[in-house]
Amino acid sequence: MSTIHPKRDLDLTYLNEVADGSDEFIVETIAMFLEQAPEIIDILGTAIENRDWPTAANYAHKLKPNLGIFGMLRSQELFREIEFASKGESPDYDTIAPKLVEAKAYITENMSALVLIKKEKEA
Protein backbone atom coordinates (compact mmCIF):
# COMPACT_ATOMS: atom_id res chain seq x y z
CA MET A 1 0.00 0.00 0.00
CA SER A 2 1.51 3.35 -1.01
CA THR A 3 1.48 6.36 1.24
CA ILE A 4 -0.31 9.40 -0.12
CA HIS A 5 1.56 12.65 0.25
CA PRO A 6 -0.97 15.39 -0.49
CA LYS A 7 1.65 18.09 -0.06
CA ARG A 8 4.44 16.59 -2.15
CA ASP A 9 5.18 17.90 -5.62
CA LEU A 10 8.59 16.33 -6.15
CA ASP A 11 9.61 15.09 -9.60
CA LEU A 12 13.31 14.38 -10.12
CA THR A 13 13.07 13.79 -13.87
CA TYR A 14 14.91 17.01 -14.76
CA LEU A 15 17.57 16.54 -12.07
CA ASN A 16 18.23 12.99 -13.29
CA GLU A 17 18.57 14.23 -16.88
CA VAL A 18 21.01 16.97 -15.89
CA ALA A 19 22.97 14.58 -13.65
CA ASP A 20 23.46 12.20 -16.59
CA GLY A 21 23.87 9.21 -14.29
CA SER A 22 26.03 10.94 -11.68
CA ASP A 23 24.80 10.07 -8.19
CA GLU A 24 27.47 12.41 -6.83
CA PHE A 25 25.91 15.35 -8.70
CA ILE A 26 22.45 14.43 -7.41
CA VAL A 27 23.73 14.13 -3.82
CA GLU A 28 25.53 17.49 -4.03
CA THR A 29 22.52 19.22 -5.56
CA ILE A 30 20.18 17.83 -2.91
CA ALA A 31 22.63 18.72 -0.11
CA MET A 32 22.88 22.30 -1.34
CA PHE A 33 19.09 22.63 -1.49
CA LEU A 34 18.63 21.09 1.97
CA GLU A 35 21.15 23.57 3.36
CA GLN A 36 19.98 26.74 1.59
CA ALA A 37 16.21 26.40 1.28
CA PRO A 38 15.34 26.56 5.01
CA GLU A 39 17.39 29.75 5.44
CA ILE A 40 15.77 31.39 2.39
CA ILE A 41 12.31 30.38 3.62
CA ASP A 42 13.04 31.75 7.11
CA ILE A 43 14.22 35.09 5.70
CA LEU A 44 11.17 35.18 3.43
CA GLY A 45 8.85 34.44 6.35
CA THR A 46 10.40 37.21 8.43
CA ALA A 47 10.14 39.64 5.53
CA ILE A 48 6.45 38.81 5.05
CA GLU A 49 5.79 39.09 8.79
CA ASN A 50 7.50 42.51 8.80
CA ARG A 51 5.75 43.56 5.59
CA ASP A 52 9.17 44.08 4.02
CA TRP A 53 7.86 43.47 0.52
CA PRO A 54 11.06 44.13 -1.49
CA THR A 55 12.93 41.53 0.59
CA ALA A 56 10.00 39.11 0.35
CA ALA A 57 9.92 39.44 -3.43
CA ASN A 58 13.70 38.99 -3.65
CA TYR A 59 13.81 35.82 -1.55
CA ALA A 60 10.75 34.30 -3.21
CA HIS A 61 12.52 34.90 -6.53
CA LYS A 62 15.76 33.30 -5.26
CA LEU A 63 14.12 29.97 -4.47
CA LYS A 64 12.13 29.49 -7.69
CA PRO A 65 14.93 28.08 -9.91
CA ASN A 66 15.88 25.50 -7.26
CA LEU A 67 12.29 24.35 -7.04
CA GLY A 68 12.23 23.86 -10.80
CA ILE A 69 15.30 21.62 -10.68
CA PHE A 70 13.44 19.30 -8.31
CA GLY A 71 10.19 19.41 -10.27
CA MET A 72 8.43 21.16 -7.41
CA LEU A 73 6.03 22.88 -9.76
CA ARG A 74 3.26 23.69 -7.27
CA SER A 75 5.82 25.07 -4.80
CA GLN A 76 7.46 27.05 -7.58
CA GLU A 77 4.09 28.52 -8.58
CA LEU A 78 3.36 29.53 -4.97
CA PHE A 79 6.71 31.31 -4.72
CA ARG A 80 6.04 33.02 -8.04
CA GLU A 81 2.69 34.22 -6.67
CA ILE A 82 4.40 35.46 -3.48
CA GLU A 83 7.04 37.27 -5.52
CA PHE A 84 4.59 39.05 -7.79
CA ALA A 85 2.12 39.86 -5.00
CA SER A 86 5.00 41.35 -2.99
CA LYS A 87 6.00 43.50 -5.97
CA GLY A 88 2.44 44.69 -6.54
CA GLU A 89 1.16 48.18 -5.85
CA SER A 90 -0.40 47.26 -2.52
CA PRO A 91 0.87 43.93 -1.19
CA ASP A 92 -1.66 42.25 1.10
CA TYR A 93 -0.31 40.30 4.05
CA ASP A 94 -3.53 38.29 4.36
CA THR A 95 -3.18 37.09 0.77
CA ILE A 96 0.58 36.50 0.77
CA ALA A 97 1.14 34.84 4.18
CA PRO A 98 -1.17 31.84 3.49
CA LYS A 99 0.72 31.15 0.26
CA LEU A 100 3.93 30.81 2.25
CA VAL A 101 2.21 28.46 4.72
CA GLU A 102 1.07 26.25 1.83
CA ALA A 103 4.48 26.37 0.14
CA LYS A 104 6.18 25.40 3.41
CA ALA A 105 3.89 22.37 3.71
CA TYR A 106 4.98 21.18 0.26
CA ILE A 107 8.65 21.90 0.85
CA THR A 108 8.64 20.13 4.23
CA GLU A 109 7.28 16.97 2.58
CA ASN A 110 9.71 17.33 -0.31
CA MET A 111 12.70 17.83 1.97
CA SER A 112 11.85 14.69 3.93
CA ALA A 113 11.79 12.75 0.67
CA LEU A 114 15.04 14.38 -0.52
CA VAL A 115 16.84 13.38 2.68
CA LEU A 116 15.91 9.74 2.00
CA ILE A 117 16.87 9.98 -1.68
CA LYS A 118 20.22 11.54 -0.74
CA LYS A 119 20.97 8.73 1.74
CA GLU A 120 20.03 6.13 -0.85
CA LYS A 121 22.33 7.71 -3.47
CA GLU A 122 25.19 7.98 -0.99
CA ALA A 123 25.03 4.26 -0.17
C-alpha positions as CSV (number, residue, x, y, z in Angstrom):
1,M,0.0,0.0,0.0
2,S,1.5,3.3,-1.0
3,T,1.5,6.4,1.2
4,I,-0.3,9.4,-0.1
5,H,1.6,12.7,0.3
6,P,-1.0,15.4,-0.5
7,K,1.6,18.1,-0.1
8,R,4.4,16.6,-2.2
9,D,5.2,17.9,-5.6
10,L,8.6,16.3,-6.2
11,D,9.6,15.1,-9.6
12,L,13.3,14.4,-10.1
13,T,13.1,13.8,-13.9
14,Y,14.9,17.0,-14.8
15,L,17.6,16.5,-12.1
16,N,18.2,13.0,-13.3
17,E,18.6,14.2,-16.9
18,V,21.0,17.0,-15.9
19,A,23.0,14.6,-13.7
20,D,23.5,12.2,-16.6
21,G,23.9,9.2,-14.3
22,S,26.0,10.9,-11.7
23,D,24.8,10.1,-8.2
24,E,27.5,12.4,-6.8
25,F,25.9,15.3,-8.7
26,I,22.5,14.4,-7.4
27,V,23.7,14.1,-3.8
28,E,25.5,17.5,-4.0
29,T,22.5,19.2,-5.6
30,I,20.2,17.8,-2.9
31,A,22.6,18.7,-0.1
32,M,22.9,22.3,-1.3
33,F,19.1,22.6,-1.5
34,L,18.6,21.1,2.0
35,E,21.1,23.6,3.4
36,Q,20.0,26.7,1.6
37,A,16.2,26.4,1.3
38,P,15.3,26.6,5.0
39,E,17.4,29.8,5.4
40,I,15.8,31.4,2.4
41,I,12.3,30.4,3.6
42,D,13.0,31.7,7.1
43,I,14.2,35.1,5.7
44,L,11.2,35.2,3.4
45,G,8.8,34.4,6.4
46,T,10.4,37.2,8.4
47,A,10.1,39.6,5.5
48,I,6.5,38.8,5.0
49,E,5.8,39.1,8.8
50,N,7.5,42.5,8.8
51,R,5.8,43.6,5.6
52,D,9.2,44.1,4.0
53,W,7.9,43.5,0.5
54,P,11.1,44.1,-1.5
55,T,12.9,41.5,0.6
56,A,10.0,39.1,0.4
57,A,9.9,39.4,-3.4
58,N,13.7,39.0,-3.6
59,Y,13.8,35.8,-1.6
60,A,10.7,34.3,-3.2
61,H,12.5,34.9,-6.5
62,K,15.8,33.3,-5.3
63,L,14.1,30.0,-4.5
64,K,12.1,29.5,-7.7
65,P,14.9,28.1,-9.9
66,N,15.9,25.5,-7.3
67,L,12.3,24.4,-7.0
68,G,12.2,23.9,-10.8
69,I,15.3,21.6,-10.7
70,F,13.4,19.3,-8.3
71,G,10.2,19.4,-10.3
72,M,8.4,21.2,-7.4
73,L,6.0,22.9,-9.8
74,R,3.3,23.7,-7.3
75,S,5.8,25.1,-4.8
76,Q,7.5,27.0,-7.6
77,E,4.1,28.5,-8.6
78,L,3.4,29.5,-5.0
79,F,6.7,31.3,-4.7
80,R,6.0,33.0,-8.0
81,E,2.7,34.2,-6.7
82,I,4.4,35.5,-3.5
83,E,7.0,37.3,-5.5
84,F,4.6,39.1,-7.8
85,A,2.1,39.9,-5.0
86,S,5.0,41.3,-3.0
87,K,6.0,43.5,-6.0
88,G,2.4,44.7,-6.5
89,E,1.2,48.2,-5.8
90,S,-0.4,47.3,-2.5
91,P,0.9,43.9,-1.2
92,D,-1.7,42.3,1.1
93,Y,-0.3,40.3,4.0
94,D,-3.5,38.3,4.4
95,T,-3.2,37.1,0.8
96,I,0.6,36.5,0.8
97,A,1.1,34.8,4.2
98,P,-1.2,31.8,3.5
99,K,0.7,31.1,0.3
100,L,3.9,30.8,2.3
101,V,2.2,28.5,4.7
102,E,1.1,26.3,1.8
103,A,4.5,26.4,0.1
104,K,6.2,25.4,3.4
105,A,3.9,22.4,3.7
106,Y,5.0,21.2,0.3
107,I,8.6,21.9,0.8
108,T,8.6,20.1,4.2
109,E,7.3,17.0,2.6
110,N,9.7,17.3,-0.3
111,M,12.7,17.8,2.0
112,S,11.9,14.7,3.9
113,A,11.8,12.7,0.7
114,L,15.0,14.4,-0.5
115,V,16.8,13.4,2.7
116,L,15.9,9.7,2.0
117,I,16.9,10.0,-1.7
118,K,20.2,11.5,-0.7
119,K,21.0,8.7,1.7
120,E,20.0,6.1,-0.9
121,K,22.3,7.7,-3.5
122,E,25.2,8.0,-1.0
123,A,25.0,4.3,-0.2
